């Protein structure tokens, strides 16, 4: 399918043939990406693992259009697990470009082997198929968790900040870093690639689980405590727009931090609470309190078999001051991020409408 499209900066061709594969199409980034692609009349194939998850995609589409069914039917769906090679081989037939959004997100230490299986082994499978099918370009959605940390909290973290293997990283961060190594391996074997490292992604449609949607839900229900640490935030619309721009550009074999603003967890909670018309948390979860909490959480897991809610690494992370630098993507694409305040108001509106 040939598509005429005006291309972004750093491009040379005006006409090109895209047959796009999206992994993780039923997730937050994947579903919003699919909406953008089919709205632009791109030829798209997407893989899914569980049939009931397809309804989440329709739910996301319904936020933006009344013409849900006709847009949804433009997607060619293939049922495939990321480690099911025969099914993936079918999904890759005639594909030219791949957006790899599929991932397992968990900070539970006991999920480490499952995280490795999906995030590292699964990405290796995607990379191998990109190589064998001579894919023209791969865009991988990673995370700021896969970027190194600066000992000096006042020094911003950039794409070149070194990963310290001796640091006590979360299991999620370790596997996302491992997945990036697989993508870099692919670039050495002839597959041009770009890696997106978004911060906490704000977007509607997934209000339960471990994503940012659950943060809005928890704040709406009421939180008692806030942590003193900081993190970086970006909305899903910016992430998707930048991914598409990177794919359509001549940029290759680069990684980009995608964040709009660095905010303290306290400030973020206050902004969301205001947008949701509820009271924010007023008590600080001190490092001492969190140290006790993660140990009790571990004990409940060991004695009662309860799922982990707070690991040692997560407790450390939410009390750590970090600053991420987004100047590279702004320079290379000349983009401006949506202000976090506007993103919070927009997502909060969707949440309130969804919750009735």
Secondary structure, DSSP 4 states (H G I P E B T S, - for coil): -EEE----TT---SEEE--EEEESTTSHHHHHHHHHHHHTT--EEEEES-GGGHHHHHHHHHTT-S-HHHHHTTEEEEE--TT-HHHHHHHTTT--EEEE--------GGGHHHHIIIIIIHHHHHHHHHHHTT-SEEEEE--GGGS---SSTTSPB-TTPPP-TTS---HHHHHHHHHHHHHHHHHHTT--EEEEEE-EEE-SS--SSSSHHHHHHHHHH---EE-S-EEEEEEHHHHHHHHHHHHHSS--SEEEEE-SEEEEHHHHHHHHHHHHTSPPP-EE--HHHHHHHHHHHHHHHHHH-PPPS--HHHHHHTT----B--HHHHHHH---PPPHHHHHHHHHHHHHHHH-
